[in-house]
Amino acid sequence: MKHIPRKRFGQHFLADDGIIDAIVRAIAPQPGQAMVEIGPGLAAMTQPLVERLGRLTVIELDRDLAARLRSHPQLEVIESDVLKVDFTALAAQGLRRLRVVGNLPYNISTPILFHLLAHVDAVGDQHFMLQKEVVDRMVAQPSTADYGRLSVMLQWRYEMEDVLFVPPESFDPPPRVDSAVVRMVPRISPVALDAKRLEEIVQVAFSQRRKLLRHTLGRWLEDKRYPGDFDVQRRAEEVPVLEYLSLAQALS
């Protein structure tokens, strides 16, 4: 029976064979690699992946789709909300880092990215289909409109690249937005710092992004020791990632 996309799960199924082939080529799966696909849906990308890998673990919340996927002999199906999945434990089972891929539900894509950030040490790389606007924010550089909290937090731990544009007509049903595929590779030697402190700093800095930092972050820093050369006469979007990282280190 035909599966009816469920709005509450943010389901938009990839249906363009050319786009699917381009994504799989960008991922470049190799036999025997440990890979996890988030939200396999109707298995449009799942099948070409598992053909190259031999085995594939998939995470699917929709119980009807999960039941279909269990009939595939080469799939290990985890029926769960991805935000409850322990990727570090999954990697430990195979004693190797995971390659994580997926067409992420656009309504919870940012929470998924931050959930995976907490498990970054267990990940070899990530390839995700996301709303183009989100990808633009992820890879944005300072002094641009897209640069913000997501840019800083993810660029701290990942090298990222926008690898493929995907138009709405590539999906069934078509979303109302453009999409893109992003490649995320964990940095080999990330700056060591307190992640919660960095998130706190960035949250405060971008809370009123049109104001100078002396009106937002400056007041927050009054009772804390921080580098005297940190210029609060700038807006949050003008501060490079490395300066936020140095500030978080100093305050840790």
N, C-alpha and C positions, 0 to 999 in steps of 0.2 A: 504494500500500500504506500501511496505517496505520503511523505512526511510534510505536515503543514508547519512552516516556520513559526516559532513561538516568540512573540514580542517580548515577553518578560525575560527571556534568555538572550535577547538581542541577536537573534539568529538571522544571518545573511549568508547564504551558502555560495561558495565560490563555484562558478560554473563555466568559466572561460578556459578551455584547454591550453591555449597559448600562454595565458598568464600562469596557469598551474605549472606548465613546463618551465617557464622562466624562473619561478620561485624555487622549484626543485633544483634547477641548475645553480641558482645562487646559494642554496643550502649545501649542495654537493655531498649528499650522504654517501658513506662508504660501508661496505659489509662489516657487520659486527660492532658498529658504533652504538653506544648507549644513547638513545634518543627518546624524548618525551614530546608528544604532540598535545597541545591544549586545545580543546574544542574541535575534535575531528569532524563533527557533524555528519554529513553524508559520505565521508571518506574520499572526497575528491582529491585531496592532497595526500591522504593517508595511504592509498593504494600505491602510487608511484614511489612513495618513501619506503614502504615496507618491502617492495620489490627489490630495492637497492640495499636495504639494511639486513633483511632476513627476519628480524624481530623488531617490534615497535611497541612502546608503552603509550597509551592514550588516556587522557583525562576528559571525561564527558559527564556533565551534570544531568542532561536530559535522559531520563530512564528508558524511554522508548528507543532512542538512538544508541544508548549503552547496550541494550539488549541485542540490537542488530549487530553491533560491533563485536560482541562476544562470539558470534558465529564464525568469525574470521580466525583461522587457526594460528596465524602469526602475530596476533595482537594480544597484549596484556591490557585489560580494560580496568581503569580505576574510576568507579562511578562516584563522583564527589565534586563539591565546590572546590575549584582550584585554589582558593584562598585558604583552604584547610589542609592542603597537601604539603607534606614535609619533603621538600626537594633534597635537602641534605641527607635525610634517611634513605631516599630512593637511590642517591648516588652511592651511599655506603653499601647498599646491597650488592652492587656490581663492582665496588672498589675502583670506581673511575668517575670522572666528571661527565656530566650530562650535556647533551646538545638539546636545547629546548626550542620548539617551533610552535607556531599556531596562528590561526586567524582569530584574534582575541575579540571577545564581545566588547563593542565600543563603549557600552554604558559602564563597564567596570575595568577598562583597560589600565587606567592609572593605578588603582589599587593592586592589580596583578603585577604591574611593574615594580611597585614598592615591596610587594610580598617576595618577589624573586630577588630583589636587591638584598634582602636579609639572608638569602641562600647563595649569594654570588660565588662564594668559595667552592661550591659544589658544581659549578656550571662551566662548561668549556666555551660555549657560545650560544647566542639566542638569535632567532630570526622570526619576526612577528609582522603580521598584517595588522595595521592600525589605521585609524582615521588620519588622513594626511596632516591635518592641523596638529595632532599630537606628535607625530614624527617631526614636524617642523620645530616644535618646542623642544623636543629631546636633543636635537642636533644644533640648536640655535647658538650663535656667538654673541658676546656682549655688545651692548649698544644697538640691539635690534628689538623689534616689538615682540618677537616670539621668545626671547631669552627670559627665563624665570626660574622658579623653584625646581621644576622638573629638569631643566637644563643642568643646573648646578649639581643636584643630587645624583643624577645618572652619570654625568660626565666625570664625577669623582671616581667612579668605579669601572666605567666602561669606555671603550673607544667605540664610536657609533657612526654608522653610514646609512644614508637614505639610498637604497639600492634599486627600487622599482616603483614607478607610479602605477596605480590601479584604478581605472574609472568605475563609476557606479554600475554600468551595464555588465560588468564582469561577474555580478552577483545575482542570485535569485533568493528573495526579492532584492531589487537594487536599493542600496541605502541612499540617503539624501545628501551624502557627502562623498568627496574623493577619498581614496585610500592610498596607502603606500606600505612598502615592505622595508623594515629597518633591520640592519645587522648590528648586533651588540656583542662585543668581545671584551671580557673582563681584563682590566689592566693587570700586567704582570707584577708591577710594584706600585700599588696605590698608596697615596698619602695615608699614614696611620693616624687615626683620630677617633674621637667619640662621635659615632653617627648621630646619636640623639642630639648632641650639642650642635652639630652642623645643621641638622634639620631645624632646630630651634632658631638659630641665627638666620637662616635663609627665610624661614617663615616670617620672622619679624621684619627682615629687610624688605621683602616683597609685599608686605601687608598693605602698604600704601605706596605703590611703585612710582607715583608721580612726584612724591615728596623727596627732598634731600634726606640722606641717611642720618643727618644730625637731628632730624625731627622724629625718626623712627628708631633706627638702630643706635644712634648716639645716646638717646635717653636710656635705652636698655643696657648700654655698656657702662653707664656712670659708676656703678658699684663693682665693676669687674676689672680685672687686670687684662689689658689688651695692648697690642703693639701701638706705640705712640705715632707711628707713621701711617697708620690706617686712616685714609682720608674719608671723613664723613661728609665732606662737601660735594658728594656725588649722589646720583640716584642709584638704586639697587641694580638696575640693568647695565650700569657702566662698570661694575666691578667684575673682573675676570674670575673664573672658577678658582684658580690657584690662590687668589687673595682671600676668598671665602674659606678655603681649606686651611690657609695659614692662620687665619683668625680663629677658626675652630680648634686648631692645635694649641694656640696660645691660651685659649680659655679652658682647655681640658687639663 
